[in-house]
Amino acid sequence: NAGVTQTPKFQVLKTGQSMTLQCAQDMNHEYMSWYRQDPGMGLRLIHYSVGAGITDQGEVPNGYNVSRSTTEDFPLRLLSAAPSQTSVYFCASSYGERGPQYFGPGTRLTVL
Amino acid sequence: SQQGEEDPQALSIQEGENATMNCSYKTSINNLQWYRQNSGRGLVHLILIRSNEREKHSGRLRVTLDTSKKSSSLLITASRAADTASYFCATKGNTPLVFGKGTRLSVIA
C-alpha cells in the first residue's frame, strides 16, 4: 500500500492564482481531512469528509474548496491564492472519525 | 480553536534519559491521541487512549490519561537520538480531531 500520497511536494504561486492540491489514499478509509501547519500554530483543520459526497468545514476553511467524488481522492482547491496561505498542507485519512489518522508527506506552498 | 496544550514547548535531554511531555485539554473527550513529526515530514500516529482507559503502553512509550484533571502525559523511556522530533497530542470529542501546538524534543547523543 502506498498509504496517503500528496502532490505536488512543493509549489510557488503568485497572489491571485488558483491551484489544486491532490490527495489520494489506497486504504479504503472513509474519513479524510486537510490541515495546514504554520510555525508555532500546530495543525489546523481546513476541511474534512466522512465519506464520498460528504464534506464539511473545519477551523480555517476560508479561501479553500474541497470535493469528494470517490473514496480514494480528496483534492483541496485554492481559489485565489493569498500570501496568508503560505503554509505546509497535510492530508490525512482514517477508518472513522475517531480512529488514528494516517498522514501524507505534505505540500509546502509559498504564495508570493 | 485548539484544545490540547502541550507542556513543555521544548525539551532537551541526554540519550538514555526519560522524556515526559504533558497535554492538557478543556472539554470532555472520546479519546486522546499522540503523534510524532520528524522535521519536514508528515505526522505519525503513536498511541490512542480512550476516555475510559488510564494507561497504555507501546514499546518504550507510556501514555497516561486523567480525565478528572483533563490531562495526559507521554513518557518515552531510554530515549535515543532518533526520538528527536516534535510530539503532538490530539483530542477527539464531539468535534473533529483537534491538535495542540506540540513539544519539540531534542535527544543529545
Interface residues (C-beta under 8 A of the other chain):
Chain A: V4 S33 Y35 G40 M41 G42 L43 R44 L45 Y48 G58 E59 F90 A92 E97 R98 G99 P100 Q101 Y102 F103 G104 P105 G106
Chain B: S1 Q2 N30 N31 Q33 G40 R41 G42 L43 V44 H45 L48 F88 K92 P96 L97 V98 F99 G100 K101 G102
